[in-house]
Amino acid sequence: MPIIAVIARTVLLESLRTRFWPIYGLLLLACLAAATFMGQLAIADVERIRIITLAAFSRPLLASLIILHIAAAITRETQEKGLDMILAAGLPAPSLIIGRLIGYSLLTVMMAAGTGLVLLTLGAKVQLINWTIGLACELSILAAFTLAVSIVLHQVASSALAAAFFYLLGHSLGAILLLARHPMANYSSHAESATQLPIESIAWLMPRFDLFGSADWLVGLRTGQLTPVFIQTVIYLLLLFAIATVDLKRNREPT
């Protein structure tokens, strides 16, 4: 079996050892309970409200789970010198990072698929596949970012906070850009350029997670497009792979 496949398989086995899946199941049950409760409060459109509630609650909770899981795993492996021993055995750093990324990507795909199945039981059929694919891509980028920062920072708390900020900023960019481009904000050309230029620059550097899937897709209020999702996913996975590989080599160089 190729070494990359072995590393990816190890990542999946690690999720079983750390009780990742029971926690994932509990989070989905909590989201389902919240959706059921909101449906009981609704007077009309009960099915829609349940679908929207579960979709809206599940995304940040699953993002938090994957962030903490990867940050804890990489930090523990770094402190126990596991990465050092693997690299000392002759495994190239790119192969190690690729194996990790494949394993975590498979993990996010299974998480997204399970969430999609729960939404299906609630009656979500409109663009459910698109929403599920968007969730998997979003979590894959987040997993790659958490992997990269965990290699650099070596601490669970700081790595998780950095990844959480990355996630929140990616989801907030749409609203921030809308406010920056609003006509009421253009009270002068100097103020406009001073506020818009930094925001536009950040928007070019960050993934637009707000385009990766919305509860509106599931109830037919908006049509989702997967083309920008795929493009951003490929670009950021390649970029984060390069960053993680360089940081891993740099941190393991003798001083």
C-alpha positions as protocol buffer text, in pm:
chain_id: "A"
residue {
  index: 1
  type: MET
  ca { x: 0 y: 0 z: 0 }
}
residue {
  index: 2
  type: PRO
  ca { x: 145 y: 342 z: -91 }
}
residue {
  index: 3
  type: ILE
  ca { x: 265 y: 545 z: 205 }
}
residue {
  index: 4
  type: ILE
  ca { x: 20 y: 830 z: 128 }
}
residue {
  index: 5
  type: ALA
  ca { x: -272 y: 586 z: 150 }
}
residue {
  index: 6
  type: VAL
  ca { x: -134 y: 452 z: 479 }
}
residue {
  index: 7
  type: ILE
  ca { x: -122 y: 804 z: 626 }
}
residue {
  index: 8
  type: ALA
  ca { x: -476 y: 878 z: 505 }
}
residue {
  index: 9
  type: ARG
  ca { x: -598 y: 552 z: 660 }
}
residue {
  index: 10
  type: THR
  ca { x: -422 y: 642 z: 986 }
}
residue {
  index: 11
  type: VAL
  ca { x: -608 y: 973 z: 994 }
}
residue {
  index: 12
  type: LEU
  ca { x: -942 y: 792 z: 964 }
}
residue {
  index: 13
  type: LEU
  ca { x: -847 y: 539 z: 1234 }
}
residue {
  index: 14
  type: GLU
  ca { x: -739 y: 826 z: 1456 }
}
residue {
  index: 15
  type: SER
  ca { x: -1091 y: 970 z: 1436 }
}
residue {
  index: 16
  type: LEU
  ca { x: -1225 y: 644 z: 1582 }
}
residue {
  index: 17
  type: ARG
  ca { x: -968 y: 637 z: 1860 }
}
residue {
  index: 18
  type: THR
  ca { x: -1047 y: 992 z: 1973 }
}
residue {
  index: 19
  type: ARG
  ca { x: -1427 y: 942 z: 1982 }
}
residue {
  index: 20
  type: PHE
  ca { x: -1470 y: 1183 z: 1694 }
}
residue {
  index: 21
  type: TRP
  ca { x: -1774 y: 1006 z: 1552 }
}
residue {
  index: 22
  type: PRO
  ca { x: -1975 y: 982 z: 1877 }
}
residue {
  index: 23
  type: ILE
  ca { x: -1926 y: 1357 z: 1923 }
}
residue {
  index: 24
  type: TYR
  ca { x: -2030 y: 1413 z: 1563 }
}
residue {
  index: 25
  type: GLY
  ca { x: -2344 y: 1208 z: 1623 }
}
residue {
  index: 26
  type: LEU
  ca { x: -2427 y: 1404 z: 1938 }
}
residue {
  index: 27
  type: LEU
  ca { x: -2388 y: 1732 z: 1750 }
}
residue {
  index: 28
  type: LEU
  ca { x: -2625 y: 1614 z: 1478 }
}
residue {
  index: 29
  type: LEU
  ca { x: -2875 y: 1501 z: 1741 }
}
residue {
  index: 30
  type: ALA
  ca { x: -2854 y: 1843 z: 1907 }
}
residue {
  index: 31
  type: CYS
  ca { x: -2915 y: 2012 z: 1571 }
}
residue {
  index: 32
  type: LEU
  ca { x: -3206 y: 1778 z: 1504 }
}
residue {
  index: 33
  type: ALA
  ca { x: -3354 y: 1853 z: 1845 }
}
residue {
  index: 34
  type: ALA
  ca { x: -3323 y: 2228 z: 1782 }
}
residue {
  index: 35
  type: ALA
  ca { x: -3486 y: 2186 z: 1441 }
}
residue {
  index: 36
  type: THR
  ca { x: -3773 y: 1987 z: 1590 }
}
residue {
  index: 37
  type: PHE
  ca { x: -3824 y: 2247 z: 1862 }
}
residue {
  index: 38
  type: MET
  ca { x: -3829 y: 2534 z: 1610 }
}
residue {
  index: 39
  type: GLY
  ca { x: -4074 y: 2339 z: 1396 }
}
residue {
  index: 40
  type: GLN
  ca { x: -4311 y: 2300 z: 1692 }
}
residue {
  index: 41
  type: LEU
  ca { x: -4305 y: 2677 z: 1746 }
}
residue {
  index: 42
  type: ALA
  ca { x: -4386 y: 2751 z: 1381 }
}
residue {
  index: 43
  type: ILE
  ca { x: -4739 y: 2814 z: 1266 }
}
residue {
  index: 44
  type: ALA
  ca { x: -4674 y: 2752 z: 896 }
}
residue {
  index: 45
  type: ASP
  ca { x: -4391 y: 2613 z: 678 }
}
residue {
  index: 46
  type: VAL
  ca { x: -4290 y: 2371 z: 953 }
}
residue {
  index: 47
  type: GLU
  ca { x: -4079 y: 2158 z: 719 }
}
residue {
  index: 48
  type: ARG
  ca { x: -3891 y: 2458 z: 582 }
}
residue {
  index: 49
  type: ILE
  ca { x: -3814 y: 2594 z: 927 }
}
residue {
  index: 50
  type: ARG
  ca { x: -3679 y: 2257 z: 1042 }
}
residue {
  index: 51
  type: ILE
  ca { x: -3457 y: 2228 z: 737 }
}
residue {
  index: 52
  type: ILE
  ca { x: -3326 y: 2583 z: 769 }
}
residue {
  index: 53
  type: THR
  ca { x: -3259 y: 2542 z: 1143 }
}
residue {
  index: 54
  type: LEU
  ca { x: -3067 y: 2217 z: 1105 }
}
residue {
  index: 55
  type: ALA
  ca { x: -2867 y: 2348 z: 807 }
}
residue {
  index: 56
  type: ALA
  ca { x: -2783 y: 2674 z: 984 }
}
residue {
  index: 57
  type: PHE
  ca { x: -2680 y: 2511 z: 1313 }
}
residue {
  index: 58
  type: SER
  ca { x: -2485 y: 2219 z: 1166 }
}
residue {
  index: 59
  type: ARG
  ca { x: -2231 y: 2420 z: 964 }
}
residue {
  index: 60
  type: PRO
  ca { x: -2062 y: 2609 z: 1252 }
}
residue {
  index: 61
  type: LEU
  ca { x: -2084 y: 2309 z: 1486 }
}
residue {
  index: 62
  type: LEU
  ca { x: -1919 y: 2074 z: 1235 }
}
residue {
  index: 63
  type: ALA
  ca { x: -1658 y: 2340 z: 1160 }
}
residue {
  index: 64
  type: SER
  ca { x: -1578 y: 2367 z: 1532 }
}
residue {
  index: 65
  type: LEU
  ca { x: -1549 y: 1989 z: 1559 }
}
residue {
  index: 66
  type: ILE
  ca { x: -1306 y: 1951 z: 1268 }
}
residue {
  index: 67
  type: ILE
  ca { x: -1098 y: 2246 z: 1392 }
}
residue {
  index: 68
  type: LEU
  ca { x: -1058 y: 2106 z: 1743 }
}
residue {
  index: 69
  type: HIS
  ca { x: -997 y: 1752 z: 1619 }
}
residue {
  index: 70
  type: ILE
  ca { x: -715 y: 1848 z: 1382 }
}
residue {
  index: 71
  type: ALA
  ca { x: -558 y: 2106 z: 1613 }
}
residue {
  index: 72
  type: ALA
  ca { x: -548 y: 1853 z: 1898 }
}
residue {
  index: 73
  type: ALA
  ca { x: -416 y: 1572 z: 1676 }
}
residue {
  index: 74
  type: ILE
  ca { x: -134 y: 1773 z: 1518 }
}
residue {
  index: 75
  type: THR
  ca { x: -35 y: 1941 z: 1845 }
}
residue {
  index: 76
  type: ARG
  ca { x: -21 y: 1606 z: 2025 }
}
residue {
  index: 77
  type: GLU
  ca { x: 183 y: 1450 z: 1745 }
}
residue {
  index: 78
  type: THR
  ca { x: 422 y: 1745 z: 1746 }
}
residue {
  index: 79
  type: GLN
  ca { x: 472 y: 1736 z: 2123 }
}
residue {
  index: 80
  type: GLU
  ca { x: 527 y: 1359 z: 2118 }
}
residue {
  index: 81
  type: LYS
  ca { x: 782 y: 1402 z: 1835 }
}
residue {
  index: 82
  type: GLY
  ca { x: 571 y: 1185 z: 1608 }
}
residue {
  index: 83
  type: LEU
  ca { x: 623 y: 1409 z: 1305 }
}
residue {
  index: 84
  type: ASP
  ca { x: 998 y: 1416 z: 1372 }
}
residue {
  index: 85
  type: MET
  ca { x: 1019 y: 1038 z: 1381 }
}
residue {
  index: 86
  type: ILE
  ca { x: 817 y: 1000 z: 1061 }
}
residue {
  index: 87
  type: LEU
  ca { x: 1034 y: 1249 z: 874 }
}
residue {
  index: 88
  type: ALA
  ca { x: 1353 y: 1100 z: 1022 }
}
residue {
  index: 89
  type: ALA
  ca { x: 1248 y: 764 z: 877 }
}
residue {
  index: 90
  type: GLY
  ca { x: 1285 y: 913 z: 531 }
}
residue {
  index: 91
  type: LEU
  ca { x: 928 y: 1008 z: 446 }
}
residue {
  index: 92
  type: PRO
  ca { x: 919 y: 1329 z: 237 }
}
residue {
  index: 93
  type: ALA
  ca { x: 729 y: 1618 z: 393 }
}
residue {
  index: 94
  type: PRO
  ca { x: 502 y: 1662 z: 86 }
}
residue {
  index: 95
  type: SER
  ca { x: 390 y: 1298 z: 108 }
}
residue {
  index: 96
  type: LEU
  ca { x: 309 y: 1339 z: 477 }
}
residue {
  index: 97
  type: ILE
  ca { x: 103 y: 1653 z: 412 }
}
residue {
  index: 98
  type: ILE
  ca { x: -76 y: 1499 z: 112 }
}
residue {
  index: 99
  type: GLY
  ca { x: -166 y: 1190 z: 314 }
}
residue {
  index: 100
  type: ARG
  ca { x: -298 y: 1404 z: 597 }
}
residue {
  index: 101
  type: LEU
  ca { x: -498 y: 1624 z: 361 }
}
residue {
  index: 102
  type: ILE
  ca { x: -653 y: 1323 z: 186 }
}
residue {
  index: 103
  type: GLY
  ca { x: -745 y: 1167 z: 520 }
}
residue {
  index: 104
  type: TYR
  ca { x: -901 y: 1485 z: 655 }
}
residue {
  index: 105
  type: SER
  ca { x: -1081 y: 1548 z: 326 }
}
residue {
  index: 106
  type: LEU
  ca { x: -1235 y: 1200 z: 342 }
}
residue {
  index: 107
  type: LEU
  ca { x: -1336 y: 1277 z: 699 }
}
residue {
  index: 108
  type: THR
  ca { x: -1512 y: 1597 z: 593 }
}
residue {
  index: 109
  type: VAL
  ca { x: -1686 y: 1420 z: 304 }
}
residue {
  index: 110
  type: MET
  ca { x: -1828 y: 1161 z: 543 }
}
residue {
  index: 111
  type: MET
  ca { x: -1937 y: 1436 z: 783 }
}
residue {
  index: 112
  type: ALA
  ca { x: -2113 y: 1625 z: 503 }
}
residue {
  index: 113
  type: ALA
  ca { x: -2276 y: 1308 z: 372 }
}
residue {
  index: 114
  type: GLY
  ca { x: -2412 y: 1220 z: 716 }
}
residue {
  index: 115
  type: THR
  ca { x: -2553 y: 1570 z: 758 }
}
residue {
  index: 116
  type: GLY
  ca { x: -2711 y: 1550 z: 415 }
}
residue {
  index: 117
  type: LEU
  ca { x: -2882 y: 1224 z: 508 }
}
residue {
  index: 118
  type: VAL
  ca { x: -3030 y: 1380 z: 820 }
}
residue {
  index: 119
  type: LEU
  ca { x: -3157 y: 1673 z: 612 }
}
residue {
  index: 120
  type: LEU
  ca { x: -3307 y: 1424 z: 369 }
}
residue {
  index: 121
  type: THR
  ca { x: -3509 y: 1269 z: 650 }
}
residue {
  index: 122
  type: LEU
  ca { x: -3650 y: 1615 z: 723 }
}
residue {
  index: 123
  type: GLY
  ca { x: -3767 y: 1648 z: 363 }
}
residue {
  index: 124
  type: ALA
  ca { x: -3482 y: 1849 z: 209 }
}
residue {
  index: 125
  type: LYS
  ca { x: -3465 y: 1760 z: -160 }
}
residue {
  index: 126
  type: VAL
  ca { x: -3406 y: 2088 z: -347 }
}
residue {
  index: 127
  type: GLN
  ca { x: -3033 y: 2116 z: -420 }
}
residue {
  index: 128
  type: LEU
  ca { x: -2946 y: 1891 z: -128 }
}
residue {
  index: 129
  type: ILE
  ca { x: -2656 y: 1739 z: -324 }
}
residue {
  index: 130
  type: ASN
  ca { x: -2515 y: 2083 z: -406 }
}
residue {
  index: 131
  type: TRP
  ca { x: -2544 y: 2191 z: -43 }
}
residue {
  index: 132
  type: THR
  ca { x: -2373 y: 1874 z: 77 }
}
residue {
  index: 133
  type: ILE
  ca { x: -2087 y: 1910 z: -172 }
}
residue {
  index: 134
  type: GLY
  ca { x: -2044 y: 2274 z: -71 }
}
residue {
  index: 135
  type: LEU
  ca { x: -2027 y: 2174 z: 296 }
}
residue {
  index: 136
  type: ALA
  ca { x: -1764 y: 1909 z: 221 }
}
residue {
  index: 137
  type: CYS
  ca { x: -1552 y: 2159 z: 25 }
}
residue {
  index: 138
  type: GLU
  ca { x: -1583 y: 2420 z: 300 }
}
residue {
  index: 139
  type: LEU
  ca { x: -1478 y: 2177 z: 571 }
}
residue {
  index: 140
  type: SER
  ca { x: -1190 y: 2050 z: 355 }
}
residue {
  index: 141
  type: ILE
  ca { x: -1046 y: 2401 z: 320 }
}
residue {
  index: 142
  type: LEU
  ca { x: -1092 y: 2459 z: 692 }
}
residue {
  index: 143
  type: ALA
  ca { x: -920 y: 2127 z: 768 }
}
residue {
  index: 144
  type: ALA
  ca { x: -624 y: 2221 z: 547 }
}
residue {
  index: 145
  type: PHE
  ca { x: -594 y: 2562 z: 714 }
}
residue {
  index: 146
  type: THR
  ca { x: -609 y: 2410 z: 1063 }
}
residue {
  index: 147
  type: LEU
  ca { x: -342 y: 2158 z: 963 }
}
residue {
  index: 148
  type: ALA
  ca { x: -114 y: 2439 z: 839 }
}
residue {
  index: 149
  type: VAL
  ca { x: -151 y: 2664 z: 1144 }
}
residue {
  index: 150
  type: SER
  ca { x: -119 y: 2372 z: 1387 }
}
residue {
  index: 151
  type: ILE
  ca { x: 218 y: 2283 z: 1237 }
}
residue {
  index: 152
  type: VAL
  ca { x: 332 y: 2642 z: 1292 }
}
residue {
  index: 153
  type: LEU
  ca { x: 181 y: 2726 z: 1632 }
}
residue {
  index: 154
  type: HIS
  ca { x: 211 y: 2390 z: 1818 }
}
residue {
  index: 155
  type: GLN
  ca { x: -75 y: 2482 z: 2053 }
}
residue {
  index: 156
  type: VAL
  ca { x: -437 y: 2369 z: 2048 }
}
residue {
  index: 157
  type: ALA
  ca { x: -589 y: 2696 z: 2171 }
}
residue {
  index: 158
  type: SER
  ca { x: -398 y: 2930 z: 1941 }
}
residue {
  index: 159
  type: SER
  ca { x: -441 y: 2703 z: 1638 }
}
residue {
  index: 160
  type: ALA
  ca { x: -814 y: 2665 z: 1702 }
}
residue {
  index: 161
  type: LEU
  ca { x: -860 y: 3040 z: 1748 }
}
residue {
  index: 162
  type: ALA
  ca { x: -673 y: 3115 z: 1426 }
}
residue {
  index: 163
  type: ALA
  ca { x: -883 y: 2862 z: 1234 }
}
residue {
  index: 164
  type: ALA
  ca { x: -1205 y: 2993 z: 1391 }
}
residue {
  index: 165
  type: PHE
  ca { x: -1116 y: 3349 z: 1287 }
}
residue {
  index: 166
  type: PHE
  ca { x: -1041 y: 3225 z: 935 }
}
residue {
  index: 167
  type: TYR
  ca { x: -1379 y: 3051 z: 923 }
}
residue {
  index: 168
  type: LEU
  ca { x: -1577 y: 3347 z: 1060 }
}
residue {
  index: 169
  type: LEU
  ca { x: -1404 y: 3592 z: 828 }
}
residue {
  index: 170
  type: GLY
  ca { x: -1474 y: 3369 z: 529 }
}
residue {
  index: 171
  type: HIS
  ca { x: -1843 y: 3361 z: 616 }
}
residue {
  index: 172
  type: SER
  ca { x: -1860 y: 3735 z: 689 }
}
residue {
  index: 173
  type: LEU
  ca { x: -1690 y: 3859 z: 372 }
}
residue {
  index: 174
  type: GLY
  ca { x: -2014 y: 3881 z: 175 }
}
residue {
  index: 175
  type: ALA
  ca { x: -2178 y: 4106 z: 433 }
}
residue {
  index: 176
  type: ILE
  ca { x: -1863 y: 4315 z: 478 }
}
residue {
  index: 177
  type: LEU
  ca { x: -1830 y: 4370 z: 102 }
}
residue {
  index: 178
  type: LEU
  ca { x: -2197 y: 4463 z: 79 }
}
residue {
  index: 179
  type: LEU
  ca { x: -2156 y: 4726 z: 349 }
}
residue {
  index: 180
  type: ALA
  ca { x: -1837 y: 4863 z: 194 }
}
residue {
  index: 181
  type: ARG
  ca { x: -2001 y: 4900 z: -146 }
}
residue {
  index: 182
  type: HIS
  ca { x: -2327 y: 5048 z: -16 }
}
residue {
  index: 183
  type: PRO
  ca { x: -2403 y: 5391 z: -165 }
}
residue {
  index: 184
  type: MET
  ca { x: -2465 y: 5538 z: 182 }
}
residue {
  index: 185
  type: ALA
  ca { x: -2101 y: 5465 z: 270 }
}
residue {
  index: 186
  type: ASN
  ca { x: -1965 y: 5665 z: -22 }
}
residue {
  index: 187
  type: TYR
  ca { x: -1965 y: 6003 z: 146 }
}
residue {
  index: 188
  type: SER
  ca { x: -1630 y: 6094 z: -14 }
}
residue {
  index: 189
  type: SER
  ca { x: -1399 y: 5945 z: -268 }
}
residue {
  index: 190
  type: HIS
  ca { x: -1106 y: 5940 z: -23 }
}
residue {
  index: 191
  type: ALA
  ca { x: -1307 y: 5763 z: 245 }
}
residue {
  index: 192
  type: GLU
  ca { x: -1441 y: 5520 z: -13 }
}
residue {
  index: 193
  type: SER
  ca { x: -1096 y: 5420 z: -135 }
}
residue {
  index: 194
  type: ALA
  ca { x: -960 y: 5404 z: 220 }
}
residue {
  index: 195
  type: THR
  ca { x: -1229 y: 5157 z: 329 }
}
residue {
  index: 196
  type: GLN
  ca { x: -1286 y: 4959 z: 12 }
}
residue {
  index: 197
  type: LEU
  ca { x: -927 y: 4885 z: -86 }
}
residue {
  index: 198
  type: PRO
  ca { x: -833 y: 4685 z: 228 }
}
residue {
  index: 199
  type: ILE
  ca { x: -1165 y: 4501 z: 224 }
}
residue {
  index: 200
  type: GLU
  ca { x: -1138 y: 4415 z: -145 }
}
residue {
  index: 201
  type: SER
  ca { x: -781 y: 4295 z: -89 }
}
residue {
  index: 202
  type: ILE
  ca { x: -890 y: 4065 z: 194 }
}
residue {
  index: 203
  type: ALA
  ca { x: -1175 y: 3936 z: -22 }
}
residue {
  index: 204
  type: TRP
  ca { x: -927 y: 3834 z: -291 }
}
residue {
  index: 205
  type: LEU
  ca { x: -712 y: 3648 z: -38 }
}
residue {
  index: 206
  type: MET
  ca { x: -988 y: 3472 z: 157 }
}
residue {
  index: 207
  type: PRO
  ca { x: -1229 y: 3197 z: 50 }
}
residue {
  index: 208
  type: ARG
  ca { x: -1590 y: 3312 z: 27 }
}
residue {
  index: 209
  type: PHE
  ca { x: -1752 y: 3054 z: 254 }
}
residue {
  index: 210
  type: ASP
  ca { x: -2084 y: 3235 z: 224 }
}
residue {
  index: 211
  type: LEU
  ca { x: -2098 y: 3108 z: -135 }
}
residue {
  index: 212
  type: PHE
  ca { x: -2033 y: 2745 z: -39 }
}
residue {
  index: 213
  type: GLY
  ca { x: -2386 y: 2670 z: 69 }
}
residue {
  index: 214
  type: SER
  ca { x: -2682 y: 2835 z: 233 }
}
residue {
  index: 215
  type: ALA
  ca { x: -3001 y: 2705 z: 387 }
}
residue {
  index: 216
  type: ASP
  ca { x: -3179 y: 2903 z: 115 }
}
residue {
  index: 217
  type: TRP
  ca { x: -3056 y: 2643 z: -134 }
}
residue {
  index: 218
  type: LEU
  ca { x: -3248 y: 2369 z: 46 }
}
residue {
  index: 219
  type: VAL
  ca { x: -3585 y: 2544 z: 42 }
}
residue {
  index: 220
  type: GLY
  ca { x: -3568 y: 2683 z: -311 }
}
residue {
  index: 221
  type: LEU
  ca { x: -3518 y: 3048 z: -217 }
}
residue {
  index: 222
  type: ARG
  ca { x: -3185 y: 3070 z: -397 }
}
residue {
  index: 223
  type: THR
  ca { x: -2999 y: 2869 z: -658 }
}
residue {
  index: 224
  type: GLY
  ca { x: -2655 y: 2745 z: -562 }
}
residue {
  index: 225
  type: GLN
  ca { x: -2362 y: 2741 z: -805 }
}
residue {
  index: 226
  type: LEU
  ca { x: -2088 y: 2485 z: -755 }
}
residue {
  index: 227
  type: THR
  ca { x: -1841 y: 2620 z: -1011 }
}
residue {
  index: 228
  type: PRO
  ca { x: -1697 y: 2894 z: -784 }
}
residue {
  index: 229
  type: VAL
  ca { x: -1699 y: 2645 z: -498 }
}
residue {
  index: 230
  type: PHE
  ca { x: -1482 y: 2396 z: -688 }
}
residue {
  index: 231
  type: ILE
  ca { x: -1246 y: 2667 z: -815 }
}
residue {
  index: 232
  type: GLN
  ca { x: -1189 y: 2812 z: -469 }
}
residue {
  index: 233
  type: THR
  ca { x: -1149 y: 2467 z: -315 }
}
residue {
  index: 234
  type: VAL
  ca { x: -876 y: 2363 z: -558 }
}
residue {
  index: 235
  type: ILE
  ca { x: -691 y: 2695 z: -527 }
}
residue {
  index: 236
  type: TYR
  ca { x: -692 y: 2706 z: -147 }
}
residue {
  index: 237
  type: LEU
  ca { x: -611 y: 2338 z: -99 }
}
residue {
  index: 238
  type: LEU
  ca { x: -305 y: 2375 z: -322 }
}
residue {
  index: 239
  type: LEU
  ca { x: -203 y: 2697 z: -148 }
}
residue {
  index: 240
  type: LEU
  ca { x: -246 y: 2555 z: 201 }
}
residue {
  index: 241
  type: PHE
  ca { x: -64 y: 2236 z: 100 }
}
residue {
  index: 242
  type: ALA
  ca { x: 235 y: 2447 z: -9 }
}
residue {
  index: 243
  type: ILE
  ca { x: 225 y: 2652 z: 313 }
}
residue {
  index: 244
  type: ALA
  ca { x: 201 y: 2344 z: 535 }
}
residue {
  index: 245
  type: THR
  ca { x: 486 y: 2170 z: 351 }
}
residue {
  index: 246
  type: VAL
  ca { x: 718 y: 2470 z: 374 }
}
residue {
  index: 247
  type: ASP
  ca { x: 640 y: 2524 z: 742 }
}
residue {
  index: 248
  type: LEU
  ca { x: 693 y: 2155 z: 822 }
}
residue {
  index: 249
  type: LYS
  ca { x: 1034 y: 2158 z: 653 }
}
residue {
  index: 250
  type: ARG
  ca { x: 1133 y: 2488 z: 815 }
}
residue {
  index: 251
  type: ASN
  ca { x: 1028 y: 2383 z: 1165 }
}
residue {
  index: 252
  type: ARG
  ca { x: 1221 y: 2056 z: 1137 }
}
residue {
  index: 253
  type: GLU
  ca { x: 1544 y: 2214 z: 1016 }
}
residue {
  index: 254
  type: PRO
  ca { x: 1831 y: 2204 z: 1268 }
}
residue {
  index: 255
  type: THR
  ca { x: 1901 y: 2539 z: 1431 }
}
